[in-house]
Amino acid sequence: PISCGAAGRPGSTWHRRVMSSVLNRQQRDKVANFQAVTGAPAKLATEFLKRYSWSLDQAVDIFFTEGHSFSAKAAPPAVDARKLDTFFRKYKDAQADCISSDGIQELCADLSISALDPVTLVLSYHCRAESMGVFTRDEFCGGMQRLGCDEILKLRGKVEELRGALQDRVACKEVYAYTFQFALDQGQKCLPVEMCVEFWKLLLRNHFALLDTWIGFVEQRCKNAISKDTWMMLYDLATQVKPDLSDYDMNGAWPVLIDEFVEFVRSQAL
């Protein structure tokens, strides 16, 4: 596949080689989160995390303490700890120290969005939530600190900015990669096709000209679950290959399912 962006950006040749062959999945996720918070390029993010033994919070704190800054991402405004605690408690489950599905529904209602709005995936990404349908205290409060929001009005004011991440090819790829892991049940390595289809509709509509064709193809041809490799390579197909697939390299390292899809599309054009 064709690389996109300058060296060090997600999607670049350097990023793929270093992130895939040297770092494990958890480390790659931490690099992506470090970049999301700081705006730093991948190479610098990796250096900071290695320096502080992959402690994300410590690496981010030292990054800003040392005065580093990148125009792409300004440091979020400080939040009031008491206000943030009150914010969390408003939606907290009565029986546990977390926000469960009812609280999330209430939060979404107060944000004037549906719980099925893809913005909720961006919010979960910033909170680094590990499981669907729940925010732990640490996840929610950490996410709000990163967003600079300690009350519902501030978060409501961020909704369009969060939605804008879905329009940006690089930012959306980070959310897209996170979503696969987020949606997995414990012990799973692949996602059911039906679940993937729903997420593709939410995340790829603005990036993949052949989305409807792909969904129809997968629903007819794919009986197995979707692997992380196929999931991620589909994003590359959607964003790095021409809509008519004229520059698709059949000899590239594409998953078999994507090769078969390209053959199908080309046969339909004959």
C-alpha positions in Angstrom: 0.0 0.0 0.0 1.0 3.6 -0.6 2.3 5.4 2.5 0.7 8.8 3.4 2.1 11.7 5.3 5.6 12.6 6.4 7.9 10.2 8.1 6.7 9.6 11.6 3.0 10.1 10.9 0.6 7.2 11.2 0.5 5.6 7.8 4.0 6.5 6.8 6.6 3.9 5.9 8.7 4.8 9.0 5.7 4.6 11.2 4.6 1.2 9.9 8.1 -0.3 10.0 8.9 0.8 13.6 5.4 0.5 15.0 4.7 -3.0 13.6 8.1 -4.7 13.9 9.5 -3.2 17.2 6.5 -2.3 19.4 3.8 -4.6 20.7 0.1 -3.7 20.4 -0.1 -2.1 23.9 2.9 0.0 23.2 1.5 1.1 19.8 -1.7 2.1 21.6 0.3 4.2 24.1 2.1 5.9 21.2 -1.2 6.8 19.6 -2.6 8.1 22.8 0.6 10.1 23.5 0.2 11.7 20.0 -3.4 12.4 20.6 -2.7 14.3 23.8 0.5 16.1 22.8 0.4 16.4 19.0 4.0 15.0 18.9 5.2 13.0 15.9 5.3 9.2 16.4 9.1 9.0 16.7 9.3 11.6 19.5 6.3 9.9 21.2 8.1 6.6 21.2 11.3 8.1 22.5 9.5 9.7 25.5 7.5 6.5 26.3 10.7 4.4 26.2 12.5 6.9 28.4 9.8 6.6 31.1 9.4 2.8 30.8 6.1 3.1 28.9 4.3 5.0 31.7 1.9 7.1 29.6 0.9 9.6 32.3 4.5 10.2 33.4 5.7 10.6 29.8 3.0 13.1 29.0 3.5 15.1 32.2 7.3 15.4 31.6 6.7 16.3 28.0 4.6 19.3 29.0 6.8 20.1 32.0 9.9 20.4 29.7 8.0 22.9 27.7 7.5 20.9 24.5 4.6 21.9 22.3 3.2 21.2 18.8 0.7 23.5 17.2 -1.5 20.6 16.2 -2.4 19.9 19.8 -2.3 22.5 22.5 -2.2 21.4 26.1 -5.8 21.2 27.4 -6.9 23.8 30.0 -6.6 22.7 33.6 -9.7 21.2 35.2 -11.1 21.8 38.7 -10.8 18.4 40.6 -13.9 19.1 42.6 -16.0 20.0 39.6 -14.7 17.0 37.8 -15.7 14.7 40.7 -19.2 16.2 40.7 -19.4 15.7 36.9 -18.5 12.1 37.3 -20.9 11.5 40.2 -23.8 12.9 38.2 -23.7 9.9 35.9 -22.1 7.4 38.3 -23.8 4.0 38.8 -25.4 3.7 42.2 -23.8 0.3 42.8 -20.3 0.8 41.5 -17.6 3.4 41.0 -18.2 3.7 37.3 -20.6 5.1 34.7 -22.6 2.2 33.3 -25.0 2.0 30.4 -27.8 4.0 32.0 -25.3 6.8 32.9 -23.9 6.9 29.4 -27.4 7.2 28.0 -28.0 10.1 30.4 -24.7 11.7 29.4 -25.5 11.4 25.8 -28.9 13.0 26.3 -27.3 15.9 28.1 -24.8 16.3 25.2 -27.8 16.2 22.8 -26.4 13.2 20.9 -27.5 9.6 20.4 -25.7 6.9 22.2 -25.2 5.5 18.7 -23.5 8.7 17.4 -19.9 7.9 16.3 -18.8 10.9 18.5 -19.2 8.4 21.4 -16.3 6.4 19.9 -14.1 9.5 19.9 -15.1 10.2 23.5 -14.3 6.6 24.5 -10.9 6.9 22.6 -10.0 10.0 24.7 -11.0 8.2 27.9 -9.0 5.2 26.8 -12.0 3.1 27.8 -11.3 -0.6 27.8 -14.9 -2.0 27.6 -18.0 -0.9 25.8 -20.9 0.4 27.9 -18.8 1.5 30.9 -16.4 4.2 31.9 -14.4 3.6 35.1 -13.7 6.6 37.3 -10.1 6.7 36.1 -11.1 6.4 32.4 -13.8 9.1 32.6 -11.8 11.6 34.7 -8.6 11.0 32.7 -10.5 11.6 29.4 -12.0 14.8 30.8 -8.6 16.0 31.9 -7.2 15.4 28.5 -10.1 17.3 26.9 -10.1 20.0 29.5 -13.7 19.5 30.6 -14.9 19.4 34.2 -18.6 20.0 33.5 -21.2 19.1 30.9 -21.3 22.5 29.3 -17.6 22.3 28.5 -17.9 18.8 27.1 -21.0 19.9 25.0 -18.8 22.6 23.6 -16.3 20.0 22.5 -18.7 17.8 20.6 -18.2 19.3 17.2 -14.4 19.2 17.7 -14.6 15.5 18.5 -16.8 15.0 15.5 -14.2 16.8 13.4 -11.7 14.1 14.3 -13.9 11.7 12.2 -13.4 13.8 9.2 -9.6 14.0 9.5 -7.9 11.0 7.9 -5.1 10.6 10.4 -7.2 11.3 13.5 -10.0 9.0 12.3 -7.4 6.2 11.8 -6.4 6.5 15.5 -10.1 6.2 16.6 -10.7 3.4 14.0 -7.7 1.4 15.3 -8.9 1.9 18.9 -12.4 0.9 18.1 -11.4 -2.6 17.1 -9.7 -3.3 20.4 -12.5 -1.5 22.3 -15.2 -3.7 20.8 -13.4 -7.1 21.4 -14.8 -9.3 24.2 -12.1 -10.6 26.6 -10.1 -13.3 24.9 -11.3 -12.5 21.4 -8.9 -11.7 18.6 -11.4 -11.1 15.8 -14.7 -9.2 15.5 -18.0 -10.6 14.1 -18.7 -9.4 10.6 -22.1 -7.9 11.7 -20.4 -5.8 14.3 -17.7 -4.7 11.9 -20.3 -3.6 9.4 -22.0 -1.3 11.9 -18.7 0.3 12.9 -17.7 0.7 9.2 -20.9 2.6 8.6 -20.1 4.9 11.5 -16.4 5.5 10.8 -15.8 5.0 7.1 -18.7 6.8 5.5 -16.6 9.9 4.8 -13.5 8.1 3.8 -14.4 5.1 1.6 -16.1 5.7 -1.7 -16.7 1.9 -2.1 -18.1 1.4 1.4 -21.6 0.1 0.4 -20.0 -2.2 -2.2 -17.6 -3.5 0.4 -20.3 -4.1 2.9 -22.5 -6.0 0.4 -19.5 -8.1 -0.6 -18.5 -8.9 2.9 -22.0 -9.8 4.0 -22.2 -12.2 1.0 -18.7 -13.7 1.0 -17.3 -13.5 4.5 -18.5 -16.2 6.9 -15.6 -15.7 9.3 -14.9 -12.9 11.8 -12.7 -10.0 10.8 -9.1 -9.9 12.0 -7.2 -6.8 13.2 -5.0 -7.0 10.1 -8.0 -7.0 7.7 -9.7 -4.3 9.7 -6.7 -1.9 9.5 -5.7 -2.7 6.0 -9.3 -1.8 4.9 -8.6 1.7 6.2 -5.5 1.9 4.1 -7.6 0.7 1.1 -10.2 3.3 1.8 -7.8 6.3 2.2 -4.7 5.5 0.2 -6.0 3.8 -2.9 -7.9 5.6 -5.7 -11.7 5.0 -5.6 -11.5 3.2 -8.9 -8.7 0.9 -7.5 -6.6 1.6 -10.5 -3.4 1.9 -8.4 -4.1 -1.2 -6.2 -1.1 -3.5 -6.1 -2.3 -7.1 -6.3 1.2 -8.2 -5.3 1.2 -6.0 -2.2 0.8 -7.4 1.3 -3.0 -7.2 1.3 -5.2 -9.7 3.2 -6.9 -12.3 0.9 -10.4 -10.9 1.6 -9.3 -7.4 0.2 -7.6 -9.0 -2.8 -10.9 -10.8 -3.5 -12.9 -7.6 -3.1 -10.7 -5.8 -5.6 -11.0 -8.6 -8.1 -14.8 -8.5 -7.6 -15.0 -4.8 -8.2 -12.9 -5.0 -11.3 -14.9 -7.9 -12.7 -18.1 -5.8 -12.2 -16.6 -3.0 -14.2 -15.9 -5.2 -17.3 
